[in-house]
Amino acid sequence: MDLQQLVRVANFLGVNAARPTQQGHPNAAKIGILGASQVSTYAVIWPSRHLEAANIAAVAARSEGRAKMFAKQHGIPRSYGSYKELLTDPDLDAVYIGLPNGLHGQWARHALESGKHVLCEKPFCTNAAEARELQSLALEKGLICREAFHYREHPLATRLREITLGPPCHSLEPPTLPQWMVPPAAAGGAGGLLGKLESIDVQVLIPKWVFGDTNIRFLEELAGGAMMDAGTYAVSIMRLLTGSEPRVESASASMRPGSKVVDGAMRARLSWDSGIAGTLHASLQHEGWLPVTEVQVEGERGCLTCKGFIVPFFGNSLRVTTTQAGSMVLSDPAALSYDKGAAATAAAMSNPAFTGSKSKQGEEKRGRGDQVQWTERVFGEKQQTSYYHQLERFTTDLQLLEGRRADRDAGNVKAACAFDAYDSVANAAILDACFEAAGLPLRMPTAEWQQQQQQQQQQYQQQLEK
């Protein structure tokens, strides 16, 4: 492990922070946490210690004792013994929702109705209909309502999209939007180093020992299963790197023992109107000892393989093979400063005598004829986590929308909110289609599931009494 990796681990743990407590800037976004959970710790508490714009001001849990203990442990000023009580706190600007899947929509709705901005863990909702309803409410109230796909905020995601789709076209959207949110300059996926895209294959495999057999991720009443966890990332990155929406052609699920509803793993085949073919494999019962998070993309001019795309700050590897075609211009890894997350363009390397070398950033290049191959590791200038970048954009957008800073155009935030609405609904629609193709029911909110169970119990009792 190199020294920079130690820095990244320290940043993840929040131990390398400028401030160890939640004493934010006067204009900081004051955020309340719903759920005294582990994911809340590493998704918002630790990264907030590096950000003046973020102040974790309150936490709520199902019990007052649990909330107080969590608040004391993390230096959070206020704690509440119920989620509703936190939402009545007039000092809070936003909430982070790190609750089980089936509760996301319910408490996002309550938060929006209370006038709070929302950063909600994936999956945003249990199904596309619920997501559509909530995003309509958020747009109506002019509030940020964002699904927390943190990996997209990391410089690696920007680099991947540049390779598959080409540089963003800032004439179509304001340049202050994240580059992964801006449409590519070339349509049809023909503007990247790989040329016209032909296939994309994604694996997100979590070893079975990580969650065991009794984890809440496997509970039907909480909208659990592999597709609602690992599968959300697989669908998201397929959409991100192709720049368009797929159709689900077929899907098959491996069920959790004793369940006819909850999937332990899911495989699916997808297709795009442009001719791209795709496969995904999502699992929470992987037999291997280590997680697998890998995406492979092939195009008419080459291919890429990326490993570690979900938590890239712990280590990632991006291998690209491509060929020069016509006036195609390639990005030379030796000329790129990936520690800055930048993408400098160099002349195409077409010399048949070109041989392998190493750049100072450790990107390995090889070339033979008109084919070039190299490996990159992308971490960004700040050596920060994807959670940091996610919270930084969320709090910056909130400040702009609330008029607490004027160094950027708040209109761009409104454009981002419109994208948030579209994206969370579109991602949920693909998840729904996978369940339907696998012959499984759509996931439902916990409250709806409980009501359904009560109705079934009542019907059963009525039959017994006849």
Secondary structure per residue as TSV (DSSP state, phi and psi in degrees):
chain	resnum	aa	ss	phi	psi
A	1	M	-	360.0	128.5
A	2	D	-	-83.7	171.2
A	3	L	H	-64.0	-36.4
A	4	Q	H	-64.5	-33.0
A	5	Q	H	-67.8	-37.0
A	6	L	H	-62.7	-38.9
A	7	V	H	-62.1	-42.8
A	8	R	H	-65.7	-39.0
A	9	V	H	-65.5	-42.5
A	10	A	H	-61.7	-40.2
A	11	N	H	-63.5	-41.0
A	12	F	H	-60.1	-43.2
A	13	L	H	-78.7	-8.1
A	14	G	T	76.0	9.5
A	15	V	T	-84.2	-11.3
A	16	N	T	-104.3	22.8
A	17	A	-	-82.8	155.7
A	18	A	S	-72.2	-29.2
A	19	R	-	-133.7	126.3
A	20	P	S	-82.7	-12.2
A	21	T	S	-118.4	177.2
A	22	Q	S	-91.4	55.0
A	23	Q	-	-103.4	90.2
A	24	G	-	-87.9	176.9
A	25	H	-	-66.5	150.0
A	26	P	T	-54.5	-32.4
A	27	N	T	-94.5	9.9
A	28	A	S	-64.2	153.0
A	29	A	E	-73.8	122.9
A	30	K	E	-92.5	116.9
A	31	I	E	-114.7	135.7
A	32	G	E	-106.2	142.7
A	33	I	E	-103.6	127.6
A	34	L	E	-98.4	105.5
A	35	G	S	111.7	109.4
A	36	A	-	-82.4	73.0
A	37	S	-	-118.2	167.2
A	38	Q	H	-64.6	-40.1
A	39	V	H	-64.5	-32.9
A	40	S	H	-63.2	-34.8
A	41	T	I	-63.8	-53.3
A	42	Y	I	-86.6	-16.7
A	43	A	I	-85.5	-32.8
A	44	V	I	-131.7	-38.1
A	45	I	I	-68.3	-54.9
A	46	W	H	-62.1	-47.7
A	47	P	H	-65.7	-27.9
A	48	S	H	-63.2	-23.6
A	49	R	T	-70.7	-13.2
A	50	H	T	-98.9	-0.9
A	51	L	-	-125.1	119.5
A	52	E	T	-68.0	-25.1
A	53	A	T	-79.3	-5.1
A	54	A	E	-119.2	130.8
A	55	N	E	-133.1	109.2
A	56	I	E	-79.1	103.2
A	57	A	E	-98.9	-18.0
A	58	A	E	-160.0	157.2
A	59	V	E	-140.8	144.8
A	60	A	E	-127.0	141.6
A	61	A	-	-134.6	176.1
A	62	R	S	-71.9	-16.6
A	63	S	S	-131.5	146.7
A	64	E	H	-64.5	-37.5
A	65	G	H	-63.2	-44.1
A	66	R	H	-63.2	-42.6
A	67	A	H	-64.0	-43.5
A	68	K	H	-63.7	-43.3
A	69	M	H	-62.1	-43.2
A	70	F	H	-66.0	-42.2
A	71	A	H	-63.2	-43.1
A	72	K	H	-64.6	-41.1
A	73	Q	H	-61.9	-35.7
A	74	H	H	-110.4	7.8
A	75	G	T	68.6	35.3
A	76	I	-	-92.3	127.9
A	77	P	S	-60.9	-41.4
A	78	R	E	-126.3	149.2
A	79	S	E	-137.3	150.0
A	80	Y	E	-134.2	145.1
A	81	G	S	-88.5	6.0
A	82	S	S	-152.2	153.0
A	83	Y	H	-67.2	-38.9
A	84	K	H	-62.7	-37.1
A	85	E	H	-63.6	-40.8
A	86	L	H	-62.9	-39.0
A	87	L	H	-68.8	-15.7
A	88	T	T	-88.6	-3.0
A	89	D	-	-69.6	111.8
A	90	P	T	-71.6	-12.4
A	91	D	T	-83.6	-11.6
A	92	L	-	-89.3	137.7
A	93	D	-	-92.8	-31.8
A	94	A	E	-151.8	164.9
A	95	V	E	-129.8	146.8
A	96	Y	E	-106.6	128.0
A	97	I	E	-107.2	108.2
A	98	G	-	-116.7	36.1
A	99	L	S	-87.5	171.3
A	100	P	-	-58.1	154.7
A	101	N	H	-49.4	-46.3
A	102	G	H	-67.7	-11.5
A	103	L	H	-103.1	-6.8
A	104	H	H	-58.1	-53.4
A	105	G	H	-63.4	-43.4
A	106	Q	H	-57.6	-47.4
A	107	W	H	-85.1	-22.7
A	108	A	H	-65.1	-41.1
A	109	R	H	-62.4	-47.6
A	110	H	H	-60.7	-39.0
A	111	A	H	-65.8	-45.4
A	112	L	H	-63.7	-41.2
A	113	E	H	-65.4	-23.5
A	114	S	T	-89.3	2.6
A	115	G	T	82.0	20.5
A	116	K	-	-99.8	141.2
A	117	H	E	-70.6	155.9
A	118	V	E	-131.0	130.2
A	119	L	E	-117.7	111.1
A	120	C	E	-115.8	133.5
A	121	E	-	-59.6	154.6
A	122	K	S	-76.8	150.6
A	123	P	S	-71.8	144.0
A	124	F	S	-55.8	-44.9
A	125	C	S	-141.3	179.5
A	126	T	S	-81.1	-23.6
A	127	N	S	-158.3	171.8
A	128	A	H	-66.5	-35.1
A	129	A	H	-63.5	-43.9
A	130	E	H	-65.3	-41.3
A	131	A	H	-61.8	-41.5
A	132	R	H	-63.9	-41.8
A	133	E	H	-62.3	-45.8
A	134	L	H	-71.1	-39.0
A	135	Q	H	-68.6	-31.3
A	136	S	H	-63.8	-40.9
A	137	L	H	-64.0	-42.8
A	138	A	H	-63.3	-43.7
A	139	L	H	-65.7	-38.0
A	140	E	H	-62.3	-38.7
A	141	K	H	-90.0	-6.2
A	142	G	T	69.6	35.5
A	143	L	-	-112.0	149.8
A	144	I	-	-73.2	132.1
A	145	C	E	-140.1	97.8
A	146	R	E	-121.3	133.0
A	147	E	E	-80.2	132.6
A	148	A	-	-85.9	66.5
A	149	F	-	-85.8	81.0
A	150	H	G	-61.0	-32.5
A	151	Y	G	-59.7	-29.6
A	152	R	G	-67.1	-23.1
A	153	E	G	-82.4	-11.0
A	154	H	S	-81.7	148.0
A	155	P	H	-55.8	-25.1
A	156	L	H	-61.5	-41.6
A	157	A	H	-63.0	-40.3
A	158	T	H	-61.1	-42.7
A	159	R	H	-66.1	-42.6
A	160	L	H	-59.7	-44.9
A	161	R	H	-67.1	-35.7
A	162	E	H	-62.5	-39.7
A	163	I	H	-68.8	-40.3
A	164	T	H	-83.4	-32.5
A	165	L	H	-119.6	-9.3
A	166	G	-	91.9	176.4
A	167	P	S	-65.9	152.3
A	168	P	B	-69.2	153.3
A	169	C	-	-99.8	95.2
A	170	H	T	-76.3	-3.4
A	171	S	T	-76.2	-15.4
A	172	L	T	-92.8	-28.5
A	173	E	S	-139.1	156.4
A	174	P	-	-58.4	139.2
A	175	P	T	-68.7	-13.8
A	176	T	T	-83.2	-4.9
A	177	L	S	-70.0	150.9
A	178	P	-	-55.2	141.8
A	179	Q	G	-62.9	-29.5
A	180	W	G	-71.1	-12.9
A	181	M	G	-92.6	-12.9
A	182	V	S	-90.7	135.5
A	183	P	-	-58.0	145.8
A	184	P	B	-67.8	154.1
A	185	A	S	-66.7	-33.1
A	186	A	S	-106.2	136.0
A	187	A	G	-82.2	159.0
A	188	G	G	75.5	15.3
A	189	G	G	66.5	26.6
A	190	A	-	-106.2	6.7
A	191	G	S	-97.3	-5.0
A	192	G	S	-92.1	-178.7
A	193	L	T	-66.6	-21.0
A	194	L	T	-89.4	-4.3
A	195	G	-	72.5	-157.9
A	196	K	S	-62.3	127.2
A	197	L	E	-73.3	142.4
A	198	E	E	-119.1	-35.9
A	199	S	E	-154.6	155.2
A	200	I	E	-145.0	131.6
A	201	D	E	-132.1	129.7
A	202	V	E	-128.1	137.1
A	203	Q	E	-125.8	127.8
A	204	V	E	-129.1	98.8
A	205	L	E	-120.9	117.6
A	206	I	E	-105.8	125.1
A	207	P	E	-57.7	144.9
A	208	K	H	-63.9	-25.0
A	209	W	H	-71.0	-18.5
A	210	V	H	-64.7	-45.5
A	211	F	H	-108.3	-12.5
A	212	G	-	69.6	-157.6
A	213	D	S	-104.8	-12.1
A	214	T	S	-114.2	11.9
A	215	N	-	-66.1	147.6
A	216	I	G	-62.9	-17.0
A	217	R	G	-63.8	-13.2
A	218	F	G	-106.4	8.5
A	219	L	-	-89.8	127.3
A	220	E	G	-60.9	-39.9
A	221	E	G	-67.8	-14.9
A	222	L	G	-108.8	19.6
A	223	A	T	58.0	47.8
A	224	G	-	-89.5	-177.6
A	225	G	S	124.7	165.7
A	226	A	S	-65.2	-40.0
A	227	M	T	-66.6	-31.6
A	228	M	T	-83.2	0.5
A	229	D	T	-121.5	-88.0
A	230	A	H	-60.8	-35.7
A	231	G	H	-64.7	-28.2
A	232	T	H	-63.6	-39.0
A	233	Y	H	-67.4	-41.2
A	234	A	H	-61.2	-46.5
A	235	V	H	-65.0	-43.5
A	236	S	H	-59.9	-47.9
A	237	I	H	-72.4	-27.5
A	238	M	H	-64.4	-42.3
A	239	R	H	-69.5	-38.3
A	240	L	H	-64.1	-45.7
A	241	L	H	-83.3	-16.8
A	242	T	H	-97.7	-19.1
A	243	G	S	69.7	18.6
A	244	S	S	-156.7	173.4
A	245	E	-	-97.8	134.3
A	246	P	-	-93.0	170.5
A	247	R	E	-110.0	144.7
A	248	V	E	-88.7	116.6
A	249	E	E	-85.5	-39.7
A	250	S	E	-161.6	159.8
A	251	A	E	-156.5	150.1
A	252	S	E	-141.7	141.8
A	253	A	E	-117.9	144.7
A	254	S	E	-101.6	117.7
A	255	M	E	-82.7	152.3
A	256	R	-	-66.9	144.1
A	257	P	T	-55.7	128.4
A	258	G	T	84.0	2.1
A	259	S	-	-120.1	141.0
A	260	K	S	-103.4	2.9
A	261	V	S	-122.6	-42.0
A	262	V	-	-87.8	124.3
A	263	D	E	-90.1	136.1
A	264	G	E	-89.1	-22.5
A	265	A	E	-156.1	154.8
A	266	M	E	-143.4	136.5
A	267	R	E	-119.8	142.7
A	268	A	E	-146.9	149.6
A	269	R	E	-111.3	134.5
A	270	L	E	-129.3	160.6
A	271	S	E	-143.5	157.8
A	272	W	-	-123.1	154.4
A	273	D	T	-60.7	-28.3
A	274	S	T	-76.7	-5.2
A	275	G	S	103.9	-2.1
A	276	I	-	-68.0	138.9
A	277	A	E	-113.6	141.0
A	278	G	E	-139.7	155.0
A	279	T	E	-135.4	148.6
A	280	L	E	-134.5	148.0
A	281	H	E	-135.5	113.2
A	282	A	E	-118.2	132.6
A	283	S	E	-149.5	142.5
A	284	L	E	-112.7	12.2
A	285	Q	E	-132.8	38.7
A	286	H	E	-63.8	136.9
A	287	E	S	-78.4	-18.2
A	288	G	S	-72.9	168.4
A	289	W	S	-85.9	-25.1
A	290	L	S	-115.2	149.0
A	291	P	-	-65.6	151.5
A	292	V	E	-121.5	117.8
A	293	T	E	-130.2	96.9
A	294	E	E	-137.2	139.9
A	295	V	E	-129.1	134.7
A	296	Q	E	-122.9	130.4
A	297	V	E	-127.4	132.9
A	298	E	E	-120.2	141.9
A	299	G	E	-135.3	179.5
A	300	E	T	-68.6	-17.3
A	301	R	T	-112.4	0.4
A	302	G	E	163.5	-165.0
A	303	C	E	-151.4	161.7
A	304	L	E	-136.2	151.1
A	305	T	E	-132.4	124.2
A	306	C	E	-121.1	129.5
A	307	K	E	-116.0	139.6
A	308	G	-	82.3	32.6
A	309	F	-	-76.2	-20.3
A	310	I	S	-79.1	-46.0
A	311	V	S	-121.0	70.2
A	312	P	G	-64.9	-21.8
A	313	F	G	-69.9	-18.1
A	314	F	G	-85.8	-3.5
A	315	G	-	132.9	134.0
A	316	N	-	-147.7	159.6
A	317	S	E	-143.0	129.1
A	318	L	E	-127.0	110.2
A	319	R	E	-107.7	128.9
A	320	V	E	-123.8	134.4
A	321	T	E	-125.4	126.7
A	322	T	E	-149.9	163.1
A	323	T	E	-124.5	152.5
A	324	Q	-	-77.7	137.1
A	325	A	-	-139.6	114.0
A	326	G	T	63.5	-125.8
A	327	S	T	-94.8	18.8
A	328	M	-	-58.7	132.0
A	329	V	-	-108.9	129.3
A	330	L	-	-101.1	156.1
A	331	S	-	-91.9	123.9
A	332	D	-	-84.3	115.3
A	333	P	G	-55.9	-31.9
A	334	A	G	-67.6	-23.4
A	335	A	G	-92.5	-6.8
A	336	L	-	-90.0	144.0
A	337	S	-	-107.0	81.2
A	338	Y	G	-71.1	-16.3
A	339	D	G	-68.7	-12.1
A	340	K	G	-107.7	0.3
A	341	G	T	66.2	22.3
A	342	A	-	-91.5	173.5
A	343	A	-	-141.5	83.1
A	344	A	-	-80.0	143.5
A	345	T	-	-102.8	134.9
A	346	A	-	-123.3	169.2
A	347	A	-	-66.8	152.3
A	348	A	-	-63.8	139.7
A	349	M	-	-91.8	98.3
A	350	S	-	-119.0	8.1
A	351	N	-	-70.5	120.3
A	352	P	T	-59.5	-21.9
A	353	A	T	-89.4	1.3
A	354	F	-	-61.0	131.2
A	355	T	-	-121.6	169.1
A	356	G	-	-67.5	152.8
A	357	S	E	-157.7	173.6
A	358	K	E	-123.2	135.7
A	359	S	-	-87.0	171.6
A	360	K	T	-68.3	-19.4
A	361	Q	T	-87.2	-3.7
A	362	G	-	90.7	12.1
A	363	E	-	-80.5	125.8
A	364	E	E	-94.8	132.9
A	365	K	E	-120.8	141.2
A	366	R	E	-139.9	146.2
A	367	G	E	-147.5	144.0
A	368	R	E	-147.4	120.0
A	369	G	T	68.3	-132.8
A	370	D	T	-96.5	14.9
A	371	Q	E	-104.7	136.1
A	372	V	E	-126.4	138.9
A	373	Q	E	-135.1	136.9
A	374	W	E	-151.1	164.8
A	375	T	E	-123.8	133.3
A	376	E	E	-120.6	154.6
A	377	R	-	-129.0	118.9
A	378	V	-	-112.8	121.8
A	379	F	-	-128.2	-21.5
A	380	G	-	92.0	158.5
A	381	E	T	-61.5	-40.3
A	382	K	T	-84.3	-5.1
A	383	Q	-	56.0	35.1
A	384	Q	-	-100.6	170.0
A	385	T	-	-83.7	163.0
A	386	S	H	-64.9	-29.7
A	387	Y	H	-66.3	-38.3
A	388	Y	H	-60.2	-50.6
A	389	H	H	-62.4	-36.2
A	390	Q	H	-65.1	-48.2
A	391	L	H	-68.8	-34.1
A	392	E	H	-61.3	-46.4
A	393	R	H	-69.0	-39.6
A	394	F	H	-61.7	-47.7
A	395	T	H	-70.6	-36.2
A	396	T	H	-63.1	-45.5
A	397	D	H	-61.5	-40.5
A	398	L	H	-62.7	-45.5
A	399	Q	H	-60.9	-41.9
A	400	L	H	-64.9	-43.9
A	401	L	H	-66.6	-32.8
A	402	E	T	-89.8	2.1
A	403	G	T	74.9	24.4
A	404	R	S	-92.0	-7.5
A	405	R	-	-150.3	153.8
A	406	A	-	-133.1	20.4
A	407	D	S	-81.5	-7.5
A	408	R	S	-138.0	169.6
A	409	D	-	-85.0	119.3
A	410	A	H	-64.5	-20.3
A	411	G	H	-62.6	-29.0
A	412	N	H	-66.7	-33.7
A	413	V	H	-65.7	-39.4
A	414	K	H	-63.7	-37.7
A	415	A	H	-64.4	-39.5
A	416	A	H	-65.8	-37.5
A	417	C	H	-64.4	-38.9
A	418	A	H	-63.9	-39.5
A	419	F	H	-65.5	-42.2
A	420	D	H	-54.7	-44.4
A	421	A	H	-62.7	-49.8
A	422	Y	H	-61.1	-47.4
A	423	D	H	-65.9	-43.7
A	424	S	H	-67.0	-35.5
A	425	V	H	-70.1	-43.1
A	426	A	H	-64.0	-40.6
A	427	N	H	-65.9	-42.2
A	428	A	H	-63.7	-34.6
A	429	A	H	-63.9	-37.0
A	430	I	H	-69.8	-39.1
A	431	L	H	-60.1	-45.4
A	432	D	H	-57.0	-45.1
A	433	A	H	-64.5	-34.4
A	434	C	H	-65.8	-44.1
A	435	F	H	-61.5	-44.4
A	436	E	H	-63.5	-42.8
A	437	A	H	-66.4	-28.4
A	438	A	T	-87.3	1.0
A	439	G	T	75.7	25.8
A	440	L	-	-111.5	152.2
A	441	P	-	-71.7	153.6
A	442	L	-	-66.2	150.5
A	443	R	-	-70.5	151.3
A	444	M	-	-132.0	156.6
A	445	P	-	-58.1	151.3
A	446	T	H	-57.8	-43.0
A	447	A	H	-62.2	-40.1
A	448	E	H	-67.8	-40.0
A	449	W	H	-62.7	-43.1
A	450	Q	H	-64.1	-40.3
A	451	Q	H	-64.3	-40.6
A	452	Q	H	-62.9	-42.1
A	453	Q	H	-64.1	-39.6
A	454	Q	H	-64.0	-42.4
A	455	Q	H	-63.6	-42.2
A	456	Q	H	-64.9	-37.9
A	457	Q	H	-66.1	-41.2
A	458	Q	H	-63.8	-42.6
A	459	Q	H	-63.4	-38.4
A	460	Y	H	-64.5	-43.4
A	461	Q	H	-64.2	-38.5
A	462	Q	H	-64.8	-37.2
A	463	Q	H	-67.1	-36.7
A	464	L	H	-67.1	-31.2
A	465	E	H	-81.3	-13.3
A	466	K	-	-75.1	360.0
